[in-house]
Every structure is written in structure tokens, then in C-alpha cells.
Amino acid sequence: MSIFTQTTNPEFFKQSISEYFVDPMFMSEDIRGAVTVRTDIKGTEKLNKISRPSMITKPKVAAGFNPTGTFTLTYQDITVKPMAIEFQQNGRDFWGAIVQQLLATGYKEDDVEQMKNPDIWNKIMLPIIAQAGQNDLVRQMFFADPDHEVLVTSKPNGAIDDNYSGYTGFMTHFLKDIANGTIPASQHVKIQTATSAVKKEQIITYTAGTDTKIGVTVNGVLYEQAYATNANTTIANWLATHKTTIEARAGINGVIVTNPTGAQIKVVSKYAGQDFALTNSVTGTGTFASSGLITAVKPGSLAVDETDATLEAMIDNMLPELTEFNPVFMLTRSMYRNLVHTFKKRGTDLADSVMLNGFKVPSYEGIPILVRPDWDIWISSSFNGLLPHRAILTTQKNLLFGTDGTSDSEMIETWYNPDIQQRRYRVQYKAQTAYFHKELIVLAGFED
């Protein structure tokens, strides 16, 4: 009996990441036209920001020197998070197809490692992986949210969605910073839709009996509280225990919980159009009663000429600093199509265009427009269609996508496993996003 065995035929080997991964995934025009990409961030790095001094030139009225003016140095951290693409492929899946002619001949039809010379298989598969990986990377770059939950019948179910949980995308940064005031309200333009969206609301009122505890289930997660003294105190304790946790859940699809009065819990969607599931239970003879129900209504299509009005307002709200850094618009397709209808109605066309990264793109008042139909797709399919019409006015230098993807340890690995007759592929990298200056950004459609 063998004590130790090892199979090295076919041998394990790696493909350089620079040819198949860095170029198509991190350096594509789709990304470079919108953001700055850095492939040299290791772990956590401080992004230093130096204020611009002004009023430093003074009259010379005496001998010697009179120093005036200061520089303020601030910084933020960016920490790249590990990501991976992993899958396997069996050669027999192509049996009977024309692709079979590119696979190994003879009885080893499953053994695609025979294609190592001239490696036709990898020339076919690796570019496909890179293209699919790039599309996924762009999706996560904008929409990744560690708090995003799986939606079941359009409601969060308490399980973190690993399609979005790897790191924090630009949209998540902007939504949070608009909500907490980091980005001033003056740098956000609200968008009007033909159908006004409505938040869901519901109030539950607790009447105490001979009870030991209450339970309230919000979007699939049970939150319990021991009975204390009376109904009002028990509800106050429940809110003190669970409010922060509940409101931190689910990102854009989450809820806000408050106490309107007495022994009531009021639940309201964070954003208009979002539904939620709310149930309750009492261990004892007490009861809950529901009231104040308002049904969620999704945002409708844009009002007539709304994009034209929105982009004009965004330019009006743009701080003078942004004009110095080649600003660019990024729009959902819904907003761009609304703009096209406006131009057609006025009898004009979209001949007013500019060159951006070697490509001719439409413009508005001379500012390039990057249309992002992928935003429409993911907002609809993964975020329940909330805030469906969005626009960003910023400069490419202000949005940073960081990765350590050019390090020696971050490569595409591909090998054949003869035990299960599968060729396996693995891509590993680390990623994170950040934006540098709130002064260099104007948003639209990021609030109800």
C-alpha cells in the first residue's frame, strides 16, 4: 500500500495576471473613462488630502519676512478586501459540439490539459473569464454594499448577499454621505418623476397582559425583549436594544424604527418604494394591533424634460473647484433617454459631442456624458428599483478604485484535476473604492 502519492501530470501552472487580467479587467476603457484605477495598494493605505491655501500674498511693508497662510493635511484610509473568481469546467460538456475539435483527441476527451501545446483552450477561456470578471468588477465597484441582503419577494431576508458584500462601492458611499450630511444638501439635486414614490409605513401597538417577553420580526429576523413593568417600558427597552441593529441592516432596502408615542413601534422604509415584512408575537396574554399602514409605491418614469432640468441644476450647484478638473457626467440610461426626448422635441440632435479617452461621447454644456445602462440593470434586479434615475457629476481623478492586483501573489491559476476530470480556474485580487473630495462631486437622484 502506498503511504504517499502525488500526481503531477498534468502539472500545475499559472498564467501571468498582467496579460489576461489586469489589462482587460482593471485597465479597460469602461473603467478608465469614469474612475482612477490604482493597482498598487497593499492592505490599508492613507489617502492624504492637502487643503489649498489662499490669501497668502500680502504687501511688502517692512524688512524681513512675514509668513502667512497654512496648509491643512487630512487623510482617509482605504483598505482593500480579498475577492475571488472560481469555477471549473469539464471537457465533456462540449462533446458533440464544434468546440470538441479544439479539445484533446483520443479516449481522454475530458482531459483538456492536452491543449497545453499550443494552449488553444486557455486562449479561448481566459479572455472570456477576463470579460466576465470585468463586468462583475464594474457592478461591484459601483454597487457593492457589505450590508446588502438577499431580497425575497422584494424584501430583505436577513442573509447577507455575497454578490455585493465584498467591499464598499461608490453608490453606497454616496447614499450614506448624503444621508449623514458629509456631502452637503446643496450638492444634491432631487429628481421629479411622473409618479411620486411613497415609503411604506406601519405602526404596531402593544397592549400588555400577563407576559414574559415580546417578539417583533422585521424582514425575516426576530428581535425579542423581556417584559418589564408595563407596555410602554417594554417597548422603550425593545427600541433601545434593537433600533441601531435594525437600521444598520440591508442598506438601501432597509427600514427605520421609531416610537411615535406610548407602546408603539413605527416602521418606515428608508427609501420610497421599498416594502418590508413585519410580524409580532407575545409570550403571554398580551397582544399587538396594527395601524397606520401606508403601502409602498415605486418611483415612476421621469417627468418631461426632467434630465435637462436636473443637469442644468447640477452645473449650477457645482463648486468652482470642480470646473478646474475636467468634470464628467455619469447617467443612468433612463436619464439619458429622457434627455434625448427633450432634444428631439426641440428639433435639435445630439451632434454636440466631445472626445473622451479617444471616443466620441455626448455632452451637455460641453461636459462629457457617460451613459451607464448597467446601472439601470442592477438597480432594477438587485435593489428593487429604488432611486432608479441617478446622475453623478465629478472628475475621474476624484473616484478611486484600488487593488493590489499586480502583486506576484495575485494571479490567474488554471490547472487540470484528473480525479474529477475538471479544469479549474481561480482569480484572486483585493479591491476597495473611495472618493477624495466632497467638493468635487454633485449628485442627483440619491434621495427621495
C-alpha atoms as one frame of an Amber mdcrd trajectory, in Angstrom:
protein
   0.000   0.000   0.000   1.330   3.419  -0.903   1.947   5.737   2.029   2.332
   8.875  -0.102   1.308   9.508  -3.697   1.411  12.608  -5.844   0.002  13.334
  -9.277   1.978  15.943 -11.191   0.881  15.133 -14.693  -0.608  17.373 -15.932
   1.444  19.835 -13.931   0.030  22.836 -12.118   0.908  26.144 -13.733  -0.015
  29.825 -13.563  -0.723  32.407 -16.212   0.631  35.903 -15.672  -2.110  38.204
 -14.494  -0.823  41.155 -16.497  -1.844  39.737 -19.872  -5.291  38.345 -19.169
  -6.484  40.038 -16.018  -5.029  43.471 -15.297  -5.403  44.773 -18.837  -8.985
  43.705 -19.574 -10.338  43.987 -16.018  -8.594  46.945 -14.398  -7.494  48.947
 -17.428 -10.478  48.772 -19.756 -11.959  51.939 -21.246 -15.207  51.150 -19.449
 -13.455  51.829 -16.130 -10.804  54.386 -17.029 -13.369  56.720 -18.534 -15.066
  57.055 -15.171 -12.612  56.464 -12.338  -8.946  56.413 -11.433  -7.516  52.906
 -11.035  -4.592  52.163  -8.741  -3.137  48.657  -8.739  -0.520  49.122  -6.021
  -2.479  49.370  -2.752  -1.323  46.886  -0.127  -3.597  46.321   2.854  -4.558
  49.721   4.277  -3.229  52.942   2.816  -3.781  56.525   3.886  -5.049  58.857
   1.175  -3.628  62.248   2.086  -5.502  65.432   1.205  -3.862  68.853   1.433
  -6.011  71.956   1.574  -5.457  74.688  -0.972  -4.130  77.855   0.771  -5.401
  81.243  -0.333  -4.979  84.880   0.637  -1.244  84.354   1.130   0.094  87.246
  -0.944   0.486  90.409   1.149   2.018  93.866   0.633   5.719  94.071   1.467
   5.796  96.890   4.057   8.839  96.098   6.176  12.203  94.392   6.083  12.389
  90.696   6.836   9.764  88.013   6.408   6.134  87.824   7.486   4.940  84.209
   6.997   1.234  83.982   6.152  -1.053  81.066   5.353  -1.299  77.423   6.362
  -1.761  74.024   4.780  -4.197  71.589   6.372  -3.356  67.908   5.944  -6.186
  65.409   6.344  -6.466  61.801   5.295  -8.788  58.851   4.925  -7.985  55.161
   4.924  -8.625  52.761   2.085  -8.436  49.057   2.917  -8.581  46.597   0.049
 -10.664  43.456   0.647  -9.996  39.988  -0.813 -12.119  38.902  -3.779 -12.059
  35.750  -5.899 -13.464  34.230  -9.073 -13.506  30.436  -9.005 -15.089  27.877
 -11.302 -14.382  24.607 -13.038 -15.048  23.191 -16.489 -15.357  19.663 -17.819
 -14.327  18.995 -21.396 -17.188  16.541 -21.961 -19.619  19.471 -21.774 -18.515
  20.299 -25.304 -18.845  16.724 -26.595 -20.680  16.716 -29.889 -20.145  20.456
 -30.454 -17.761  22.089 -32.867 -15.630  23.159 -29.895 -14.820  19.468 -29.483
 -12.346  19.809 -32.342 -10.227  22.093 -30.167 -10.083  19.635 -27.273  -7.727
  16.734 -26.737  -8.199  13.747 -29.019  -8.421  10.075 -28.105 -10.089   8.486
 -25.123  -9.192  11.393 -22.804 -11.922  13.654 -24.074 -12.247  15.148 -20.588
  -8.554  15.977 -20.348  -8.334  19.500 -21.753  -4.784  19.782 -20.429  -3.698
  18.196 -23.709  -4.363  21.626 -25.232  -1.346  22.994 -23.373   0.544  22.993
 -26.649  -0.411  25.289 -28.340  -2.713  26.078 -25.390  -5.765  26.837 -27.530
  -8.108  26.097 -24.643  -6.650  28.803 -22.431  -6.621  31.275 -25.287 -10.360
  30.699 -25.600 -11.288  30.634 -21.917  -9.085  33.226 -20.256 -10.321  36.217
 -22.305 -13.908  35.107 -21.592 -13.114  34.951 -17.880 -11.490  38.377 -18.049
 -14.509  39.927 -19.794 -16.966  38.368 -17.369 -14.727  39.370 -14.482 -14.578
  42.956 -15.715 -18.377  43.202 -15.924 -18.657  41.817 -12.406 -15.952  44.137
 -11.141 -17.709  47.218 -12.555 -21.006  46.075 -10.987 -19.393  45.733  -7.574
 -17.281  48.873  -7.998 -20.449  50.964  -8.095 -22.958  48.904  -6.081 -21.051
  46.773  -3.554 -22.506  47.110  -0.051 -21.443  44.900   2.887 -24.916  45.401
   4.421 -26.935  44.429   1.337 -29.202  41.450   1.963 -30.746  38.860  -0.303
 -34.180  40.022  -1.461 -37.049  37.541  -1.344 -40.237  38.861  -2.938 -38.501
  42.264  -2.998 -37.866  42.286   0.779 -34.595  41.663   2.671 -34.480  38.264
   4.366 -31.629  38.776   6.852 -28.976  36.920   4.824 -26.049  38.980   3.522
 -25.845  38.890  -0.287 -22.309  37.779  -1.149 -22.776  39.110  -4.675 -22.333
  42.582  -3.166 -20.756  42.173   0.277 -17.047  42.139  -0.616 -16.310  45.844
  -0.188 -17.999  49.251  -0.451 -18.953  50.651  -3.868 -19.291  54.273  -4.941
 -23.106  54.274  -4.811 -23.025  53.087  -1.204 -20.518  55.798  -0.249 -22.714
  58.472  -1.837 -26.007  57.256  -0.343 -24.522  57.170   3.152 -22.747  60.510
   2.852 -25.823  62.288   1.508 -27.869  60.828   4.381 -25.351  61.780   7.089
 -24.584  65.230   5.670 -20.956  64.588   4.690 -21.954  65.642   1.180 -23.947
  68.880   1.690 -27.568  69.018   0.582 -26.602  71.870  -1.744 -24.612  69.353
  -3.802 -27.591  67.082  -4.357 -30.414  67.626  -6.846 -33.712  65.830  -6.291
 -35.393  64.301  -9.312 -39.093  64.547 -10.159 -40.916  61.523 -11.552 -44.281
  61.278 -13.254 -45.472  59.018 -10.413 -44.427  60.128  -6.943 -42.842  57.356
  -4.911 -44.151  56.554  -1.435 -42.464  54.912   1.557 -44.188  52.018   3.284
 -45.224  52.727   6.885 -46.783  50.586   9.593 -47.428  51.040  13.324 -47.828
  48.213  15.811 -49.176  48.947  19.312 -48.508  46.626  22.230 -51.134  46.009
  24.917 -49.624  44.177  27.873 -51.140  41.200  29.639 -49.547  38.555  31.811
 -46.421  38.380  29.650 -42.800  37.275  29.852 -41.499  38.656  26.542 -42.423
  40.161  23.201 -41.017  39.457  19.761 -41.039  41.566  16.596 -39.798  40.079
  13.325 -38.510  42.639  10.830 -37.618  41.367   7.366 -37.045  37.799   8.461
 -35.109  38.454  11.693 -36.709  38.037  15.138 -35.956  40.680  17.781 -37.094
  39.742  21.301 -37.371  41.709  24.528 -38.211  40.629  28.072 -41.330  42.164
  29.565 -40.571  44.942  32.050 -43.067  46.791  34.296 -45.587  47.828  31.634
 -46.188  48.068  27.879 -44.514  51.477  27.457 -41.342  50.422  29.277 -41.136
  47.140  27.390 -41.389  48.897  24.012 -38.839  51.536  25.089 -36.434  48.756
  26.095 -37.054  46.945  22.788 -36.132  50.080  20.832 -33.049  50.740  22.964
 -31.877  47.168  22.372 -32.643  46.724  18.678 -33.070  50.073  16.891 -29.403
  50.513  15.893 -29.058  46.924  14.705 -32.242  47.018  12.631 -31.440  50.345
  10.971 -27.926  49.166  10.073 -29.355  46.291   8.022 -29.969  45.932   4.288
 -28.552  49.241   3.046 -30.919  50.991   0.638 -33.582  48.291   1.205 -33.668
  48.754   4.982 -36.076  50.392   7.435 -36.184  52.997  10.212 -37.883  52.161
  13.534 -39.209  54.778  15.978 -41.595  55.203  18.886 -44.360  57.688  17.955
 -45.992  57.516  21.358 -46.690  55.162  24.241 -46.259  51.471  23.479 -45.957
  51.878  19.692 -43.320  50.818  17.188 -43.399  52.579  13.841 -41.526  51.045
  10.912 -40.815  53.103   7.784 -38.835  52.170   4.674 -35.578  54.077   4.268
 -36.441  54.907   0.657 -39.700  55.282  -1.182 -40.930  52.201  -2.998 -39.384
  49.648  -0.632 -41.622  47.034   1.005 -40.890  45.269   4.299 -42.213  42.293
   6.282 -43.341  42.929   9.859 -44.831  40.378  12.246 -45.033  40.134  16.034
 -45.596  37.730  18.881 -46.207  37.804  22.640 -45.278  35.122  25.139 -48.268
  35.553  27.439 -51.724  37.065  27.139 -50.752  40.459  25.659 -51.475  41.488
  22.077 -50.233  43.671  19.218 -52.525  45.727  16.964 -51.526  47.076  13.566
 -52.479  50.530  12.278 -51.322  53.387  10.072 -50.471  51.147   7.125 -49.228
  53.004   4.039 -48.383  50.896   1.002 -45.096  51.448  -0.809 -45.266  52.977
  -4.301 -42.319  52.648  -6.700 -40.887  55.708  -8.471 -42.305  56.198 -11.943
 -40.688  57.344 -15.161 -39.038  60.733 -15.275 -41.129  63.843 -15.698 -40.980
  65.503 -19.119 -37.642  67.286 -19.695 -36.509  66.265 -16.208 -32.957  65.300
 -17.189 -32.434  68.660 -18.882 -33.572  70.454 -15.731 -31.528  68.142 -13.498
 -28.231  68.502 -15.379 -28.641  72.270 -15.523 -29.233  72.368 -11.760 -26.213
  70.131 -11.155 -23.991  72.523 -13.087 -25.460  75.460 -11.169 -24.699  73.669
  -7.894 -21.175  72.691  -8.935 -18.494  74.317  -6.793 -15.943  76.374  -8.749
 -13.178  73.930  -7.790 -14.727  71.201  -9.929 -14.546  73.296 -13.101 -10.747
  73.056 -12.966 -10.640  69.241 -13.144 -12.388  68.214 -16.383 -15.798  67.268
 -14.944 -17.822  64.447 -16.441 -21.457  63.327 -16.102 -22.426  59.696 -15.481
 -26.129  58.938 -16.029 -28.487  56.013 -15.897 -29.875  55.119 -19.295 -33.320
  56.265 -18.119 -31.985  59.788 -17.616 -30.145  59.837 -20.927 -33.214  58.705
 -22.879 -35.237  61.468 -21.216 -32.632  63.957 -22.430 -32.805  62.549 -25.952
 -36.580  63.059 -25.997 -36.079  66.677 -24.933 -33.624  67.321 -27.756 -35.918
  65.687 -30.321 -38.861  67.743 -29.155 -36.840  70.913 -29.617 -35.850  69.863
 -33.104 -32.191  69.509 -32.170 -29.996  66.450 -32.177 -27.066  65.112 -30.199
 -24.405  66.495 -32.506 -22.942  68.370 -29.545 -20.364  65.770 -28.546 -16.780
  65.680 -27.296 -13.858  63.275 -27.311 -13.189  61.365 -24.093 -10.360  58.825
 -23.913 -10.348  58.600 -27.691 -14.098  58.014 -28.006 -16.808  60.387 -29.150
 -19.404  60.817 -26.395 -22.440  63.105 -25.995 -22.093  66.218 -23.889 -24.193
  68.738 -22.007 -22.929  72.330 -21.965 -19.584  70.930 -23.080 -19.335  68.387
 -20.231 -18.943  64.766 -21.424 -21.762  62.327 -20.649 -21.042  58.683 -19.868
 -24.265  56.666 -20.176 -24.380  53.720 -17.733 -27.120  51.276 -18.806 -25.550
  48.749 -16.438 -26.739  50.934 -13.545 -30.340  50.532 -14.686 -29.905  46.754
 -14.801 -28.540  46.359 -11.270 -30.788  48.956  -9.651 -33.776  47.069 -11.020
 -32.662  43.478 -10.457 -30.716  43.702  -7.201 -32.016  46.804  -5.410 -35.750
  46.565  -6.055 -35.791  49.507  -8.461 -35.174  52.107  -5.743 -33.877  55.532
  -6.800 -33.867  54.349 -10.431 -32.791  57.631 -12.006 -29.327  58.751 -10.925
 -26.632  61.124 -12.108 -23.123  61.914 -10.898 -21.093  64.982 -11.826 -17.481
  64.665 -10.794 -13.990  64.218 -12.189 -12.266  60.953 -12.935  -9.453  61.885
 -10.533 -11.896  62.078  -7.631 -13.107  58.460  -7.791 -10.533  55.828  -6.850
 -10.710  52.093  -7.390  -7.849  50.482  -5.508  -6.476  46.969  -5.891  -3.272
  45.067  -5.298  -3.876  43.080  -8.472  -0.363  43.427  -9.866   1.391  41.739
  -6.944   3.146  38.440  -7.544   0.640  36.550  -5.413  -2.397  37.756  -7.355
  -2.620  35.651 -10.489  -4.915  33.602 -12.612  -4.400  29.985 -11.692  -5.525
  27.230 -14.009  -4.954  23.513 -13.611  -6.446  20.166 -14.517  -7.689  17.847
 -11.758  -7.624  14.304 -13.176  -9.568  12.853 -10.217 -12.760  14.696 -11.136
 -11.782  15.429 -14.760 -12.236  19.153 -14.377 -10.129  22.093 -15.408 -10.205
  24.698 -12.669  -9.693  28.447 -12.811  -9.110  30.846  -9.961  -8.606  34.602
  -9.941  -7.722  36.427  -6.729  -7.347  40.126  -6.060  -8.156  42.734  -3.436
 -10.394  45.731  -4.060 -11.895  48.846  -2.499 -13.262  52.208  -3.605 -13.014
  55.718  -2.207 -13.584  59.269  -3.289 -11.213  62.050  -2.308 -13.052  65.363
  -2.147 -16.710  66.029  -1.429 -16.204  69.456  -3.040 -15.620  67.762  -6.393
 -18.948  65.986  -6.666 -22.595  66.803  -7.385 -25.265  64.103  -7.210 -28.827
  63.737  -8.430 -31.426  61.108  -7.582 -29.749  59.814  -4.404 -32.635  60.912
  -2.171 -36.390  60.571  -2.470
